[in-house]
Amino acid sequence: MTMKYDFWSPMQIVFGWGRRSELGKLAATVGTRAFLISGSRTLEICGVIESAAASLEEQGLRVHRFSAASREPEVADVDRLVSELVMSEPCATDVIVAVGGGSTIDLAKAAAALVQNRHGHSVVEFLEGVGKGLQITHRPLPMIAVPTTAGTGAECTKNAVISSYDAPFKKSLRSDWMIPKIVLVDPELTVSLPSHTTAFTGMDAITQLIESFISRRAAPIPQAMALRGLKLALPALPVAVRDGANRESREAMAHAAMLSGLALANSGLGLAHGVAAALGVHCQVPHGQACAMLLPTALRVNQQAREVELAELESLFESRPLTNPELAEGFIRRIEGLCLEVGIPVRLRDVGVLEEQIPALVTGSRGNSMSGNPRDVADDELSRILHDLW
């Protein structure tokens, strides 16, 4: 078999319980001034952000702190942060440090890129499919990503997802240069997550692992990562939802989420993520919840096209000598059962989606994620799928 592929990843990954204490030493290898960007009020209340700032200052870095909104980043959020960073006169010895969930990390990645690429007036001019087609032509400020959720894998991806609700869209700012330079994953930071957030973010990671494995752009290295991530995540997620202080499950989910980011950055995604983006913009459904709700349906849609791959995934957990069709069906049922176990709603109407919104959801689902789906799904078929799910 002839193979040809590229693989992108952070320069350094630091993983382990309690290793956030090393943040200052890591940042000192990159720069002399840190722009510390955080999003969660809970992290501030718990002292996590103060501790991060102290770690940076102990290593001699000057720290400028910026707070982000506790939601998915919007165009105005990016433009505002870029303006604030520009006022700080960024230079070659600066480093961006993002401590938070995927939204905070995406906001920081976008700002790190645009502060070095000022040939546009707004991030919207750089976004796929909606802007002027402007490109990232200069390297972003170096960045350290410290995820505090186990879900999006944004710490290892080369894009930032940005939303708009006036002219509704959810699109990516993308460049191979946007992968953070250093990723610091401390699973202990996820212990304080509520059970529903643990479920939604965990299912996002699982969806990313599966969709990258079966994507039409799938490649060997990310597929190997997806196999490892799923073997960890599927048994660990229900435990983490029931007992957030369980160290083994938190470590497994943090590792799986990181692997999911590496996998999707190199293989792409599929139908579940495509529709999830539209559900977020048009119906304000949380991203991980939307992915989880669409995942069983997406697997059914792609079952025949990726029967062998789905059978391989089920073989991670099933030792009986079954046929590929039996294994593929077993894996889909396994995912359906997992969704029920961690409390994922089944019907779109259960999360406030109106049936008359389906045409807008169909249109809004088209983008980079949907283009990676294993087979083409025409608008009329997608409309039927969403009506059936409603």
N, C-alpha and C positions, 0 to 999 in steps of 0.2 A: 504494500500500500504506500502511495506517495503522500507525504504529509508536508504541509507548509503553514507555519503559524508564528505569531509574535506573542510574547508574554510580558506583561507590565506588572510591576509591583513596587511598593515602597522600598527605599534604600535600606531601611532597618526596621525590624519589628521586635518590640520588647513586650513580652507576654508574661504575666504571672501575678498571683495574689499579692497585693501590697506594694507592687512595683511603681505605683505613682510617686513614691518617695524619690525616685530617680529622675523625675522630670527636670529639675534644675540642671543636673549634670548633663543630661542629654541636650537640653537647649543651649548650654554653654558651648557645645561643640559646633553649633550652627550660627549663633549670633551673639550680639551684646545687648540688644534691646528686644523685649518681648511684648507683642500685642496679644494680651490674654483675652480671648473671646469666650463667653459663657452664656448659657441660655436658661438653665433651670433654676428657679427660685429655691427649690428644695436643696440643690447642691450648695447654694449660698448659705441657707439656713443651717445645713449640716457642717459647714465649715470647709467643704471640699475646695471651693474656689480660693478661699483665704489661704488654705494650706498650699495650693498650687502656686499662688503668688509668692508665698514665703519661700518655697523651694527654689523658685527662679531667682529671687532676690539674694538668697544665701549664696548663690553661685556668681553674684556680681552683675546680674542682668538688671537693667532698668525696666520696670514693668508699667505698661499702660493698659488699663482694664476697660473692656467694652462689654456691655450687656446686650444680648439679643432677645428678641421676643420668643416666648415659649410656644412656638408653632412653626409650621413649615415656612421657609423663607419666601417672601414675596419680592417682586421687583423693587418696590420702594425700600424694603429692608436692606437689600444689597446696595442700592444707590446711596442710601444714607450712611451705611458703614464705610463704603469706599470714600465718601466725602470726609468722614471723620478721620480715616487713616491718612488721606492726602494732607489734611491739616496738620498731621503729626510729622510731616516731611519724611516719609519712609526712605530708607537707604539700604545699601547692600548688606549691612550687618544686622538687619532686623529679621525677626522670626515671628511667624504667626503661631500662636498656641491656642488650639480650640479644645475646650473641655465641655462635653455635652453629648446629646444624642445626635442622630443623623442630621436633623435640621440645622443644629448649630454648626456641625462640621461642614455641611454643604454651604451654609452662609459664609463661613470662614474661607472655604476653598474659592468661592466666587470672588470674594473681596481680595484675597491674596493674588488672584489672577488679574483682576481689573485695575488694581492700584498700580500695576506695572504695564498695563495696556490701556492708555488713556485716549486712544484714537476713536472712542465712542462717547456718547453723552449719557448712556444708560446701559445696564446689563441687557435690556431687552434687545438691543441692536446685535448682540452676540448669540442670542438663543436660537437653537435649532428650530427651523420651521416657521418662526414668527418675526424674526428680526431682519436686519439688513445683510446678514451673512458675514458680519465682521468676525475675524479670527483672532485667537490668542497668538500673537507673533513674538512676544517676549516672555521669558520665563517668569512665573509668579514668584512672589516672596516665598522663601522656604517655610514649610509648615510642619508642625507636630500635632497630630490628632490623638486625642485622649477620649475614646468613646465611653459613655456612661450608660448606654443601653446595649443589649445584645440583639441586634436586628438588622439594621440597614446595611452594615458593612461599608458605610460611607468613608471610613478611615482608609480604605484600600482601593477606592474607585477613582476614575479619572474624569468624573463629571460632577456637577452640582445641579440639583433639581430645583427650579425656581417657579413659583406660581404667580398667577394673576387672576383676579376675580372681576375686574372691569376690562372687558375683552378676556373672557375666561380661557386660560390655558395653563398647562403644567409641562414645562419644557426644560431641556438641559443646556447648560453651558458646558462645553466639552473640549478637553485638550489632553493629550498624552502627558503634558507637563503638570497637570493638576493633581496628580497623585501625591499625597503628603510625603515629605521626605522621611519622617520618622513616625511610626505608629506605636503608641504606648497603650497596651490593653491590660487593664487591671480589673479582673472579674469582680473584685470586692466592691467596686463602684456601682455594680448593678443590684446589690443586695437590697437597697431601699426602694426599688421599683415596685409599684403596686402590682397585684396579680394580673389585672386586665392589661396593663402595659406590658408586662412580661409575656403574656399570651400573644398580643398583637405583634410586638417586635420579634418575638421568637418565630411566629408563623411567617413573618416577612423574610427572615433568614432562610427558613425551610423552603419557601417558595422560590427564593433566589437560587438556592442550591439545586432544586429540581429543574427549574426552567433553564438554568445555564447548562445543566447536564444534557437536556434534550434539545437545546436550541439548534437551529440550522447553522449557527456559527460555532458550535461546540468544538473544543480542541482538547488534546490529551491531558495537559497539565491541569487546567481547571476542572476537567471531568474527574481526575483523580482526587482533587481537593473536594469536589462535591460529594463523592462517595464517602470520604472520611467525615465530612461535615454532617451528612445525613445519619451516618452510623452513630455519631455523638448526639445529635439534636433530637431525633425522634423519641428516644427513651427519656432524654433529660428534660424536655420542655414541660411535660405534665408535673414532674417533680418540682421544678422551679416555680411553677404556677401555684402549687399547693404549699410549698415551703420555700419562701424566698431566701431564707438564710442557709439553705443547703449548699455547701461550698462546691461539692462535686458537680451538681447540676448547673450552677452558675458558671463554673469554669468551662464545662462542656458547651454551654450556649454561647459564651463569649468567644470561644475558639471557633465554633461553627459559624457564628456571624461574621467573624473576620475572614474565614475561608469563603463565605458566600460573597463577600465584597471582591475578593481576588477572582473568584470564578466569574461573576457577572461582568467585571471590568474587562475580561478577556474573551468572554463567550456570548454576552448579551442575554436577553431574557425572553419573554413571550407574552401570550394572551393575558394571563392573569395580571401582570404588571401594566400592560397596555390599558386595560379597562380600569385598573386601580387608579391610574393617574386621572382619568376622566371622572371617576367617582369622587376623588378628592376635590377637584375643581368645581364640579357642578353640584355635588351633594354634600360636601364637607365630611365625607366618611374618612376616618383615620386611615393612613396608608396601609399599615400592617393588617388592620381589620379587613380592608378592601381586598388585599392580596389573598388573605386566608379564605374569604368568602368565594373568591373566583377560582381558587386553586383546584378543587375537585372537578369543577366544570371544565377548566382548561385541560386537565388530564384526560377527561372523557373525550373532549374534542380532538385531542392528539393521540388517542390510544392506539389506533391502527397505524398511524404514521411512525410511532415510536414504541412499538410493542416490545422489541428486543431490549431497548434501553430501560423501559419501565420494569421489565422482567429482571434485569440486572439489579435495579434498585431494590426490588422485593427480595432478591436473593441475599441481600445483606442481613435479612431478618428471618428468612424462611429456609429451612434446610431440607424440606421434603422434596423429592424428585418430581416436580410439577412441570407442565408444559409452559412455554412462553406466554400464551394467552391466559393461562390460569395465574401465572405469576404477575403479569401486568394488571389483571383484574384485582388480584390480591393487594397490590401496592395502592391502587386507587382507593380501595375500601379501607386500607390502613390509614390513609390520609383523611378520608371522610370521618373515620372514628376518632382520629386525633383532634380534628376540628371540633367535634362534639365534646370531647373530653375537656378541652381547654376553654370552652364557652364561646365559640365563634357562631354568630347568627347565620341562619341558613338562607333566608329570603331577603332580597333587596328591600322589600317593603318594611322589613323589620328594623332597618337602619334609616328610615325616612326617605328612601328613594321613591319618587313619584313615577308612575308608569309613563306619563307624558314626557318625562325627561330622557327616556331611552334613546330617541333619535339624536339628542345632543351627546349622549354617552357614546354612541356608535362613532360619531364624527370625532369626538375628543379622544378616542382610543387609538387613533392612528399616530404612529410615531416610531421612535427607535426601538422601543421594547417590542411592539407588535411585529415589527419587521424581522425579529429573531424567531418568531413562532415557527414550529416545525413545518406547518403547512399554511397555505393562504386561507384566510377566512374573509369572505366577501361581506359587504355591509348587510345584505339581506340575511345571511346566515348569522352574523353577530347580533343582529336585531332579534332574530328568533331565539338565540341563546339567552339573551338578557330578558326577554319576555318570559321565557320558561323559568328563569331564575327569580323573576320578580314575584 
